[in-house]
Amino acid sequence: MDTKKILGKKIQEYRKRAKLTQERLAEIIGMDTISLSKIETGRNYPTSDNLSKIAEVLKVKVYELFVDDNLKSNEELLGQINAMLADISADNKKLHVVYSTLLSL
């Protein structure tokens, strides 16, 4: 399963545990329901600001929203992370997003 789908599934799972509708969560974080639906279905990523807000409302750490139930080994994860970082190393904006996301963990 790709990262967007894992993230969406986890947000949906934690939202339901919190007994919140999509409409209510979207309202609390200042997002429209259609955008939240696209995130939960794995079609879009939230902005880093909205991701932080979602985690705060759902009372979870940001990293918990990315944890796949079928965990990979540390070596596999580090290899994939390094490959992704190499791919975006020339894109200053993307590197800042990654940096900000890591700081929020």
MARKE-277151 format. One record per atom (N, C-alpha, C, CB): residue in three letters; x, y, z. Coordinates in steps of 0.05 Angstrom, whole numbers, plus 32768, in hexadecimal, padded with zeros to 4 digits. Glycine has a CB too. Example, Ala and Ser with C-alpha at 12.3 -4.5 7.8 and 13.67 -1.06 7.14 Angstrom:
BEGIN
ALA81087F8E809C
ALA80F67FA6809C
ALA81087FBE809C
ALA80E27FA780B5
SER81017FD3808E
SER81117FEB808F
SER81028001809D
SER811A7FF48072
//
This chain:
BEGIN
MET80117FE88000
MET800080008000
MET801280198000
MET7FED80008019
ASP800B802D7FF0
ASP801C80447FEF
ASP801780578007
ASP801880537FD5
THR8029806A800A
THR8028807B8022
THR800E808C8024
THR8040808E8021
LYS80058096800D
LYS7FEC80A6800E
LYS7FD480958018
LYS7FE580B17FF2
LYS7FD3807C800F
LYS7FBD806B8017
LYS7FC080638035
LYS7FBD80518006
ILE7FD8805E803E
ILE7FDD8057805A
ILE7FD4806F806B
ILE7FFA8050805F
LEU7FDE80878064
LEU7FD7809F8073
LEU7FB980A38074
LEU7FE480B88066
GLY7FAC80A1805D
GLY7F8F80A5805C
GLY7F808091806D
GLY7F8580A3803F
LYS7F898078806B
LYS7F7C8062807B
LYS7F7F80688099
LYS7F8880478074
LYS7F97807080A1
LYS7F9C807580BD
LYS7F8C808E80C7
LYS7FBA807A80C2
ILE7F8B80A380B7
ILE7F7B80BA80BF
ILE7F5E80B280C3
ILE7F7D80D180AA
GLN7F5380A280B0
GLN7F38809980B2
GLN7F34808880CB
GLN7F3080898098
GLU7F46807680D0
GLU7F45806480E7
GLU7F4480748101
GLU7F5C805080E7
TYR7F5780868104
TYR7F588096811D
TYR7F4080A9811F
TYR7F7280A6811E
ARG7F3780B48108
ARG7F1F80C58108
ARG7F0780B68113
ARG7F1A80D180EC
LYS7F03809E8109
LYS7EEC808E8111
LYS7EEF8086812F
LYS7EEA80748100
ARG7F0780808138
ARG7F0B807A8154
ARG7F0480928166
ARG7F298072815A
ALA7F0980AA815B
ALA7F0280C3816A
ALA7EE580CA8167
ALA7F1480DA8160
LYS7ED680B98158
LYS7EB980BD8154
LYS7EB480D98146
LYS7EAA80BC816E
LEU7EC480DF8132
LEU7EC180F78123
LEU7EB980F08106
LEU7EDB81088123
THR7EA7810080FB
THR7EA180FD80DF
THR7EB6810C80CF
THR7E84810880D8
GLN7EB7810680B5
GLN7EC9811580A4
GLN7EC2813380A5
GLN7EC8810B8086
GLU7EA8813880A5
GLU7E9F815480A5
GLU7EA9816380BE
GLU7E81815580A4
ARG7EA7815580D5
ARG7EAF816280EE
ARG7ECD816680F0
ARG7EA681518106
LEU7EDD815180E8
LEU7EFA815480E8
LEU7F03816B80D5
LEU7F08813A80E1
ALA7EF7816B80BE
ALA7EFE818080AA
ALA7EF7819C80B5
ALA7EEE817B8090
GLU7EE1819E80C3
GLU7ED981B880CF
GLU7EED81C080E4
GLU7EBC81B680DB
ILE7EF581AE80F5
ILE7F0781B4810B
ILE7F2281BE8101
ILE7F0B819C811D
ILE7F2C81B180EC
ILE7F4781B980E2
ILE7F4681CE80CC
ILE7F5581A180D7
GLY7F2D81D780C4
GLY7F2B81EC80B0
GLY7F3081E38094
GLY7F3E820280B7
MET7F2681CB808D
MET7F2A81BF8073
MET7F0E81B88068
MET7F3D81A68074
ASP7F0C81B7804E
ASP7EF281AF8043
ASP7EF081908043
ASP7EED81BA8026
THR7ED881868045
THR7ED381698047
THR7EDE815A802F
THR7EB68164804B
ILE7EDB81658018
ILE7EE481587FFF
ILE7F0281538000
ILE7EDD81687FE6
SER7F118167800A
SER7F2F8164800C
SER7F36814E8020
SER7F3C817E8014
LEU7F28814E8037
LEU7F2D8139804B
LEU7F26811D8040
LEU7F1C813E8065
SER7F10811B8031
SER7F0981028025
SER7F1F80F88012
SER7EEE81058015
LYS7F2A810A8002
LYS7F3F81037FEF
LYS7F5880FA7FFE
LYS7F47811B7FDD
ILE7F5D81058016
ILE7F7480FD8026
ILE7F6F80E18031
ILE7F798110803D
GLU7F5780DC803C
GLU7F5080C38048
GLU7F4F80AC8033
GLU7F3580C48056
THR7F4980B2801A
THR7F49809E8006
THR7F64809A7FF8
THR7F3480A47FF1
GLY7F7880A98001
GLY7F9380A67FF6
GLY7F9880B37FDC
GLY7F99808A7FF4
ARG7F8680C67FD4
ARG7F8A80D47FBB
ARG7F9C80ED7FBE
ARG7F6F80DC7FAF
ASN7F9B80F97FD6
ASN7FAB81117FDB
ASN7FB981107FF6
ASN7F99812A7FDB
TYR7FCF811F7FF8
TYR7FDC81238012
TYR7FD2813C801F
TYR7FFB8124800E
PRO7FD1813D8039
PRO7FCA81578046
PRO7FE381688046
PRO7FC081528063
THR7FDF8182804A
THR7FF78194804E
THR8003818D8069
THR7FEF81B2804C
SER801C8195806D
SER8028818E8087
SER8019819B809E
SER804681978087
ASP800E81B38099
ASP7FFF81C180AE
ASP7FE581B280B4
ASP7FF881DE80A4
ASN7FD781A9809F
ASN7FBF819A80A4
ASN7FC5817E80B0
ASN7FAF8196808A
LEU7FDB817280A9
LEU7FE3815980B4
LEU7FE7815C80D3
LEU7FFC814E80A7
SER7FF5817180DA
SER7FF9817680F7
SER7FDF817B8105
SER800B818F80FB
LYS7FCC818A80F9
LYS7FB2818F8105
LYS7FA281758108
LYS7FA281A380F4
ILE7FA3816480F3
ILE7F94814B80F4
ILE7F9F813A810B
ILE7F97813B80D9
ALA7FB98137810D
ALA7FC581278123
ALA7FBD8132813E
ALA7FE481268120
GLU7FBE814D8141
GLU7FB78159815A
GLU7F9A81538162
GLU7FBC81778159
VAL7F888156814F
VAL7F6B81518155
VAL7F678134815B
VAL7F5A815A813D
LEU7F748122814D
LEU7F7181058151
LEU7F8180FB8168
LEU7F7780F68138
LYS7F91810D8175
LYS7FA18106818C
LYS7FB580EF8187
LYS7F8F80FE81A3
VAL7FC380F28170
VAL7FD880DF8168
VAL7FF080EF815F
VAL7FCE80CB8152
LYS800780E2815F
LYS801F80ED8154
LYS801E80EB8136
LYS803980DF8160
VAL802A80FE8128
VAL802980FE810B
VAL803480E48100
VAL803A811580FF
TYR804980D9810B
TYR805580C18100
TYR804280A98101
TYR806F80BA810F
GLU802F80A98115
GLU801D80938118
GLU800A80918100
GLU800C80978131
LEU800680A880F2
LEU7FF480A880DB
LEU8002809B80C2
LEU7FEC80C580D4
PHE801C809680C4
PHE802A808B80AD
PHE8032806E80B2
PHE8043809B80A7
VAL802C806380C9
VAL8035804880D0
VAL8022803480C3
VAL8035804480EF
ASP802E802480B1
ASP8020800F80A4
ASP801F7FF780B7
ASP802E80078089
ASP80087FE980B7
ASP80067FD280C8
ASP80187FBB80BF
ASP7FE97FC880C8
ASN80227FBC80A6
ASN80357FA8809C
ASN80507FB6809C
ASN802D7F9E807F
LEU805C7FB880B3
LEU80757FC780B6
LEU808C7FBA80A7
LEU807C7FC980D4
LYS809D7FCB809C
LYS80B67FC3808E
LYS80CD7FC480A2
LYS80BB7FD48075
SER80E27FB7809C
SER80FA7FB880AD
SER81067FD480AC
SER810F7FA380A5
ASN81167FDB80C1
ASN81247FF580C1
ASN81357FF980A9
ASN81357FF780DB
GLU81437FE480A0
GLU81547FE68089
GLU81447FED8070
GLU81647FCB8085
GLU812D7FDF806C
GLU811C7FE58055
GLU811280028056
GLU81047FD28054
LEU810A800A806D
LEU810080268070
LEU8115803A806A
LEU80F4802A808C
LEU812D80378076
LEU8143804A8072
LEU814B804B8055
LEU815B80428084
GLY814B80348048
GLY81528033802B
GLY813E8042801B
GLY815380168022
GLN8124803F8021
GLN8110804D8012
GLN8111806B8018
GLN80F480438019
ILE811580728031
ILE8117808F8038
ILE812F809C802A
ILE811A80928057
ASN8146808F802A
ASN815D809A801D
ASN8159809D7FFF
ASN817680888022
ALA814B808A7FF3
ALA8145808C7FD6
ALA813380A37FD1
ALA813980727FCC
MET811F80A77FE2
MET810C80BD7FDE
MET811A80D87FE2
MET80F480BB7FF2
LEU812B80DA7FF6
LEU813A80F37FFB
LEU814D80F97FE3
LEU814A80F18015
ALA815980E57FD8
ALA816A80E97FC1
ALA815A80F47FA9
ALA817980CE7FB9
ASP814280EA7FA6
ASP813080F37F90
ASP812881107F93
ASP811880E17F8F
ILE812581197FAB
ILE811C81357FAF
ILE813281487FB8
ILE810581367FC4
SER814B813F7FB8
SER8160814F7FC3
SER8164816A7FB5
SER817A81407FC1
ALA815C816D7F9D
ALA815F81867F8F
ALA814681997F92
ALA816481817F71
ASP8131818F7F9F
ASP8119819F7FA1
ASP811781AA7FBE
ASP8100818D7F9B
ASN811F81C47FC0
ASN812081D17FDA
ASN810681D07FE9
ASN812981ED7FD7
LYS80EF81D57FDB
LYS80D581D57FE8
LYS80CE81BA7FF4
LYS80BF81DE7FD5
LYS80D381A57FE5
LYS80CD818A7FEF
LYS80DE81838006
LYS80D081757FD8
LEU80F8818B8005
LEU81098185801C
LEU810081938035
LEU8126818D8015
HIS80F681AC8032
HIS80EC81BA8049
HIS80D381AD8054
HIS80E581D78041
VAL80C281A28043
VAL80AA8194804C
VAL80B3817B805C
VAL8098818C8035
VAL80C6816C8052
VAL80D081548060
VAL80DC815D807A
VAL80E58146804E
TYR80EC8171807B
TYR80F8817B8093
TYR80E3818380A8
TYR810B8193808D
SER80CF8192809F
SER80BA819B80B1
SER80AA818380BC
SER80A781AE80A3
THR80A5817080AB
THR8097815880B3
THR80A7814980C8
THR80918146809B
LEU80C1814680C4
LEU80D2813780D7
LEU80D3814680F2
LEU80EE813480CC
LEU80D3816080F1
LEU80D3816F810A
LEU80BA816B811A
LEU80D7818D8104
SER80A48166810C
SER808A8164811A
SER808681488127
SER807381688106
LEU809981368121
LEU8097811B812D
LEU809F811D8149
LEU80A98106811E
//
